[in-house]
């Protein structure tokens, strides 16, 4: 977890469930929030985006007259998604779910363990 990013129980966290190219920045991510999640980007909610392999994450929030992006890439493994039964593109996460996901760890009976190592696609540079 980062010293620059804190998770608070008073904030709504929304996971965008489709893979996103990590080259997308403020305006492109805000457009996804408005058009696909049908949420107001400037109300203080936090929006989470993952790449296809779930090795990189971007967290977007609007606060104090500006946008902020928190960007994290795992050295090994992939971010583990919460068990989601609906087919909606957006999912409201609990603080426990977001903390667990951002840690890069998975929870099993007995506590947290490290996720498996991510293997790049054939021909991709590691």
C-alpha positions as CSV (number, residue, x, y, z in Angstrom):
1,X,0.0,0.0,0.0
2,X,1.2,3.5,-0.7
3,X,1.9,6.3,1.7
4,X,0.3,8.7,-0.7
5,X,-3.0,7.0,-1.1
6,X,-5.3,6.2,1.8
7,X,-8.6,4.2,1.8
8,X,-11.4,5.7,3.9
9,X,-14.7,4.2,4.9
10,X,-16.6,7.4,4.1
11,X,-15.7,7.2,0.4
12,X,-17.4,5.2,-2.4
13,X,-15.1,3.0,-4.5
14,X,-16.2,1.9,-7.9
15,X,-14.4,-0.8,-9.9
16,X,-14.7,-0.5,-13.7
17,X,-14.9,-4.1,-14.7
18,X,-13.7,-3.9,-18.3
19,X,-10.0,-3.9,-19.1
20,X,-8.5,-0.4,-19.8
21,X,-5.4,0.6,-21.7
22,X,-3.1,2.1,-19.1
23,X,-2.2,4.9,-21.6
24,X,-5.6,6.4,-20.8
25,X,-5.3,9.5,-18.7
26,X,-7.5,12.0,-16.8
27,X,-10.0,12.9,-19.6
28,X,-10.3,9.4,-21.1
29,X,-10.9,7.8,-17.7
30,X,-13.3,10.6,-16.6
31,X,-15.2,10.0,-19.9
32,X,-15.6,6.2,-19.0
33,X,-16.9,7.2,-15.6
34,X,-19.5,9.5,-17.1
35,X,-20.6,7.4,-20.1
36,X,-20.3,3.8,-18.9
37,X,-20.7,4.0,-15.2
38,X,-23.1,6.9,-15.3
39,X,-21.5,8.5,-12.3
40,X,-20.6,12.1,-11.6
41,X,-16.8,12.3,-11.5
42,X,-16.6,15.4,-9.3
43,X,-18.6,14.2,-6.3
44,X,-15.6,12.7,-4.5
45,X,-16.1,9.0,-5.5
46,X,-13.0,7.0,-6.3
47,X,-12.8,4.9,-9.6
48,X,-10.6,1.9,-10.1
49,X,-9.4,0.7,-13.5
50,X,-7.3,-2.4,-14.4
51,X,-5.4,-3.5,-17.5
52,X,-6.3,-6.8,-19.2
53,X,-3.7,-8.9,-17.2
54,X,-4.6,-7.1,-13.9
55,X,-0.9,-6.3,-13.3
56,X,-1.5,-2.5,-13.4
57,X,-4.1,-0.4,-11.7
58,X,-5.2,3.3,-12.0
59,X,-7.3,5.0,-9.3
60,X,-9.0,8.2,-10.3
61,X,-10.5,10.8,-8.0
62,X,-11.5,14.4,-8.2
63,X,-10.8,16.5,-5.1
64,X,-10.0,20.1,-4.3
65,X,-10.5,21.5,-7.8
66,X,-8.5,18.8,-9.6
67,X,-8.1,15.2,-10.7
68,X,-5.6,12.8,-9.1
69,X,-4.5,9.5,-10.5
70,X,-2.8,6.8,-8.4
71,X,-1.0,4.3,-10.6
72,X,0.4,1.0,-9.4
73,X,2.1,-1.9,-11.1
74,X,2.8,-5.2,-9.5
75,X,6.3,-6.8,-9.9
76,X,4.7,-10.3,-9.5
77,X,1.2,-11.7,-9.7
78,X,-1.9,-9.9,-10.5
79,X,-4.6,-7.9,-8.7
80,X,-7.3,-10.2,-7.4
81,X,-10.9,-9.1,-8.0
82,X,-13.6,-9.6,-5.5
83,X,-16.2,-12.3,-6.2
84,X,-18.8,-10.4,-8.3
85,X,-22.0,-12.1,-9.4
86,X,-23.7,-9.3,-11.4
87,X,-22.9,-8.5,-15.0
88,X,-22.9,-4.7,-14.5
89,X,-19.8,-2.8,-15.8
90,X,-19.4,-1.0,-12.5
91,X,-19.1,-2.6,-9.0
92,X,-19.1,-0.7,-5.7
93,X,-16.3,-2.1,-3.6
94,X,-16.1,-2.1,0.2
95,X,-13.0,-0.7,2.0
96,X,-11.9,-4.2,2.8
97,X,-12.1,-5.3,-0.8
98,X,-10.2,-2.3,-2.1
99,X,-7.5,-2.7,0.6
100,X,-7.1,-6.4,-0.2
101,X,-6.9,-5.7,-4.0
102,X,-4.4,-2.9,-3.8
103,X,-2.1,-4.9,-1.6
104,X,-1.6,-7.4,-4.4
105,X,-2.3,-10.2,-2.0
106,X,-5.0,-12.8,-1.9
107,X,-6.9,-13.9,1.2
108,X,-7.2,-17.5,2.0
109,X,-8.2,-19.3,5.2
110,X,-5.3,-18.5,7.6
111,X,-4.5,-15.0,6.3
112,X,-2.9,-13.1,3.4
113,X,-0.6,-14.9,0.9
114,X,1.3,-13.6,-2.1
115,X,-0.4,-13.9,-5.5
116,X,1.3,-16.1,-8.1
117,X,3.9,-14.7,-10.5
118,X,2.6,-13.1,-13.6
119,X,3.8,-14.7,-16.9
120,X,3.9,-12.3,-19.9
121,X,2.4,-13.3,-23.2
122,X,4.6,-15.2,-25.6
123,X,7.0,-12.8,-27.3
124,X,6.4,-10.0,-24.9
125,X,9.3,-8.3,-23.2
126,X,9.5,-8.9,-19.4
